[in-house]
Every structure is written in C-alpha cells, then in structure tokens.
Amino acid sequence: MWLLVAPLVVGVVLWVTGYLSARDKLPRNTWAGIRMRVTLVNDETWFAAHRAAAPWLTGGGYVEIAAALLIVGARYAGWVTLATARFAAAMLIFASFVPFTIGAIKGQAAARRALK
C-alpha cells in the first residue's frame, strides 16, 4: 500500500518546493532545495537557482500527483492488478527525477549567472 501512496507524497513535496521557490519563500538550508556549492554561496544565488527551477518542480509535482491518483484509482477500481500498480508507482517515483534534474541544471546555471 505504501508504494501506491509514495508517488503522491513525492509529487506533493516537489510541488511545495517549487511553489515556495517561485516566491523566494524557501530559505537557504541544508535539507530541502537545490544544494550545490554555487547555490549555497549566498541568498542571491540560492533564490536565483530556485526561481529558475520552480516551473520544473511545480510541473513535475502536478504530473506526479495526477499520475499517482490515477494509479491508486485504477487499482481500487479493479482495472489493474496490485503488481501492475506497484510497478507503475515505482516507475513514477523514478520518473519524478527527470523534472527535478532539469530544474537543478537550470537552477545551477541561474545561480552561476547571479554570481557574476
């Protein structure tokens, strides 16, 4: 059961991180956000990186949440087996790294520009 709910949690975390990042509300810290040397230099680079990554994080979060709800709904409606739902959930968690990685790359580039 937890594997079916995990993509929903991942999606919410991605979306919240993107939402806060877009509004400069995610403070520089060591546990959430894009933590690279260049983004941790100062608040200006931190916020520049997260503003650039925000669309990818929120978009990835929306897709993850929608797909997770679809998987859980399909499982409980009896459209797919538990094994199929678990496989889809695992692939969905893995796929959530794509928008996060693109956002991190864009964020790192923005932080480097802000540093100059």
C-alpha positions in Angstrom: 0.0 0.0 0.0 2.8 2.5 0.9 4.3 2.1 -2.6 1.0 3.3 -4.1 0.9 6.4 -1.8 4.7 7.2 -2.2 4.3 8.9 -5.6 1.6 11.1 -4.2 3.9 12.2 -1.4 6.8 12.8 -3.8 4.5 14.8 -6.0 3.4 17.0 -3.1 7.0 17.5 -2.0 8.0 18.5 -5.5 5.1 20.9 -5.9 5.5 22.5 -2.5 9.3 23.0 -3.1 8.5 24.6 -6.5 5.7 26.8 -5.1 7.9 28.1 -2.3 10.9 28.5 -4.7 8.9 30.6 -7.2 8.1 33.1 -4.4 11.5 33.2 -2.7 10.0 31.6 0.4 12.3 28.6 0.5 15.2 29.7 2.8 18.7 28.6 2.2 19.1 25.4 4.2 20.8 22.0 4.2 17.8 19.7 3.8 15.5 21.0 1.0 16.1 22.5 -2.3 18.9 22.6 -4.8 22.0 22.2 -2.7 25.1 22.8 -4.8 28.2 24.8 -4.0 27.2 27.6 -6.2 23.6 27.8 -4.8 24.8 27.8 -1.2 27.2 30.7 -1.7 24.6 33.4 -0.7 20.9 34.1 -0.7 21.1 35.8 -4.1 22.4 32.6 -5.8 20.0 30.4 -3.8 16.9 32.4 -4.8 18.1 32.7 -8.5 18.5 29.0 -8.7 15.2 28.2 -7.2 13.3 30.7 -9.2 14.7 29.1 -12.4 13.9 25.6 -11.2 10.4 26.4 -9.9 8.5 25.7 -13.1 10.1 22.3 -13.4 9.5 21.5 -9.8 5.8 22.5 -9.8 5.1 21.0 -13.2 6.8 17.7 -12.1 4.8 17.8 -8.9 1.5 18.3 -10.7 2.2 15.4 -13.1 3.3 13.2 -10.2 0.2 13.9 -8.2 -2.1 13.3 -11.1 -0.5 10.1 -12.1 -0.4 8.8 -8.5 -4.1 9.5 -8.1 -4.7 7.7 -11.4 -2.7 4.6 -10.3 -4.4 4.4 -6.9 -7.8 4.9 -8.5 -7.2 2.3 -11.2 -6.0 -0.2 -8.5 -9.0 0.3 -6.3 -11.4 0.3 -9.2 -10.0 -3.1 -10.1 -8.7 -2.0 -13.5 -5.1 -3.2 -12.7 -3.6 -5.8 -10.5 -1.7 -4.9 -7.4 1.6 -5.9 -9.1 0.9 -3.7 -12.0 0.0 -0.8 -9.8 3.2 -1.3 -7.7 5.3 -1.4 -10.9 3.7 1.8 -12.2 4.2 3.5 -8.8 7.9 2.6 -8.7 8.4 3.8 -12.3 6.6 7.0 -11.4 8.9 7.7 -8.5 11.9 7.1 -10.7 10.4 9.3 -13.4 10.0 12.2 -11.0 13.8 12.7 -11.0 13.6 13.9 -14.6 11.9 17.3 -14.0 13.9 17.7 -10.7 17.1 17.1 -12.6 16.2 19.5 -15.4 15.2 22.1 -12.7 18.5 21.6 -10.9 20.5 22.1 -14.1 18.6 25.3 -14.9 18.9 26.4 -11.3 22.7 25.9 -11.3 23.1 27.9 -14.5 20.9 30.7 -13.0 23.0 30.7 -9.8 26.2 30.9 -11.8 24.8 33.9 -13.7 23.8 35.6 -10.4 27.3 35.0 -9.0 28.9 37.0 -11.8 
